Structure formats: C-alpha cells, structure tokens
Amino acid sequence: MVALLLVAVSLGFSNFAAAMGIGVTGIDGRTRLRVGVIFGAFEAGMPIIGLLLGHSLASTLGHAAHWIGAGLLIATGLYALAQTLRGRNSRQPGDLAVETETSRSIGQVLVTGLALSIDNLAVGFALGTYRISVVVAATVIGAVSVALSLLGLELGSRIGSRAGSRGDLISGIVLIGVGIAVATGVI
C-alpha cells in the first residue's frame, strides 16, 4: 500500500504543476471542481485502461505515451500563450463569445487531463504484475490526484492574484514547462 501511495503521489505531481498553471489565471469554485474531477478521473481511469489493454501493448505504447503526453502539454501551453497574445482571453463579460470560451476552457482542461495521464497507461500495465486491486489502485491514484490538483489550483490562484494580467501568460509558460519536464523525465 505504501508503494501505491508513492506511485500516486509521483503521478500527481504533474497534475499539481499543471493545476498551479491553471490557477494562476484566476478561477472560481466551479472551475476548481471541474479541474479536480477531470484530472482525477483521467489519473484513475488510465491505469485501468492500461491494465485492460494488456502487456502486449505495453512495449509499443509505453515509451511513446511519455512523448505523446509531453507533446500535448506543450501544445496546450503554446495554444494558451497564443490566445493570450492575440487578446482573445480579454473579452468582457456579456460578449457573445462567452459560451465559446467556456466550452474551450473545458476542452483545454480535458486535453490537459488526458496529456497528464497518458503515461499512466504504463502504470496500468505494471499493476497487472502486482497483486493490487485495480479498484483500490484507481481510487487511491484518483484521490491523490484530486487533492494535489486542488492544492495546485489554490497555490496558483494565490500567485495569480499577485501576477494580475500576466496570469494567462504564466499559465501557458507553466504548461509548457510541465510538458518539457515530462519529456525530460523530471516529472
């Protein structure tokens, strides 16, 4: 069980960093809940999918998952930077584009959650070699992920309140940094 907790915390650190980047932009309670649930669901679900896919796919996808996740995170960060630099994120409340921004932010959170959890497929492959209940493993990994994501959002929010209008730029840079850290194996 201690090993499972250590794995869950190590997997959750990337969520912590990405959530911190999201929190810098300034978030409300609804967004906190959305990020926590989406990140937790992906973190808990990917090991199960990995276990179900089996060991035959592990050698093929295992190494590539690392690079796919890193690439998606960097792309999400670059997209956030491009949107900020173009001024699209500075729309005033009541604009006709509010619905589009809301759906885009959900899409960005989904892509980020997916990118952060792709390497968890390999964890699922590994779980198949241990005598750990998949349900227990998914629950522990998901709970730790939600906790670290919420902690990252809170810390990011506090930094963002001090960063002011630069919060969106910081968010994009943090996501790119997390992607590079995943690519280099730091996270």
N, C-alpha and C positions, 0 to 999 in steps of 0.2 A: 504494500500500500504506500510506503514511503517513496518507492521508486515511481509509482504512478503520480504521486503529488509533485515530485521533482520534474517529471516529464510535462505535467500540466502547467507548472509554473514556467518552464522553459519555453513551451509553446505559447503561453500567454503574454510573454514579454513583447513579442512583435505586435500583439493587439494593444498592449499598453502604450507603446510608442505611437502607433497609428491613431489611437483614440486621443492621445495627447495632441496630435496634429489637428484632429478634427475639432477638439475642444477649444483650441486657440481662436477659432473663427467666431466663437460665441454661440452657445446652444441653449435650447430650452429643455424642460423636463421630458417632453415628448421625444425629442431627438436623442436624449440620453438613453431613454428606454429602447428606442429603435436600434441604436448602435449596439447597446449591450446585448439585446436579444439576437440581432443578426450575427454579430461576431461570435456569440456563444453558440448559436445554432450551427454555424459553419464549423467551428472548432470541435464541437461534439459530434457532428454528423460525418465529417470527413474520415475520421478513423474507422467508423462503422462501414462506410463505403469502401475504404481500403481493405478492410477485413473481408467484405463480401466479394470484392474483385479477385482476391486471392493472391497467392505468392507468384503465380506465373507472370502477372503484370508488374510485379514489384521491380524486377530488374529493368524493365523497359521504361516505366514511368517514374520510378523512384528518383533517379538523378534529374530527369527533365522537369519534374514537378518543382524542384528548387528554383530552376531558372524561369519557369513559367510564372511562378508566384512573384519572383523579383521583378520580372518584366511588367507584369500587371500593376504592381505597386508603383513602379517608376512612371509608367504611362498614366496612372491615375493622378500622381503628383504633378506631372507635366501638364495634364489637362486642367487641373485646378489652377496652376500658375498661369496658363494661357487665358483661362476665363477671367482671372483676376486682372491680368494686364490689359485685357480688352475692355474691362469695366463692366462686364455683364453681371457681376455679382453685386454691383452697387445700385441695383434697381430699388426704387422706393416702394413701400407697402402700397398696395392698391393698383400696381401696374397689372396689365393684362397678362404678363408673363409669370405671375406668381405661381400658377399651377404648374407650369413647365419647370420652374426652378425647384419646386417641391418634389416633383417626380424625378428630376435629375439628381437631386441630393439623395433620394432613396436609391436610385440606380448607382450612384457613386459609392454609397455605403455597401450595397450588395457586391459590387465589383471588388471593393477593398476587402470585405469579409472573405470573399472567395479567394482572392490573391493571398491573403494572410494564411489561409487554411489548406491550400493545395498540398503543401509539404506534409500535412497531417495524414495524407493517404498512406505514406510510408509508415507512420505510426500505427495505422490500422493493420498494415502487413505484419509489423512486429508484434502487435497484440495477439495475433494468431499463434505465435510461438510460445506465449506465456499462458499461464492458467489464470487469467484475469477475466472477469465477466465483462463482456463488451458493454453492457448497460451501465455497470459501475464505472468503467473507464470513461465512457462518453459523458456520464453525469459529472464526474469529477473534473474532467477536462473542460466541459462546458461551464460549470460553476466557477472555476478558477478564471476562465477566460472572461466571463461576465464581470467578475469582481475586478480584475485588472483593467478591463476596458473602462469601467465606471471610474476607477481611480485615475486612469489616464485622462478621461474626459474632464474630471474635476481639476486636475493639475493644469491641463491645457487651457481650461476656461479661466483659471486664475492668471495664467501667463497672458492669455488673450486680452483680458481686461486692462492689462498694463501695456500691451502692444498696440491697442487701438486699431486703426485701419490697416495696419500691417499684418493683422491676424491671418488673413487669407493667404498672403504670400508665405508666411511662416508655415501654415498648414501644408501647402504644396511642397515646400522645401523639406519638411519633416517626412512626408510620404515618400519623396524621392530618396531621402536618407535611409528610411526603413528598407526601401527596395534595394538600395546598394548594400546595406548591412546584411540583408537576406542573401543577396548574390555572393557576397564575400564570405558568408558563413559566420559572421559575427552574431547574428540572431538566428 
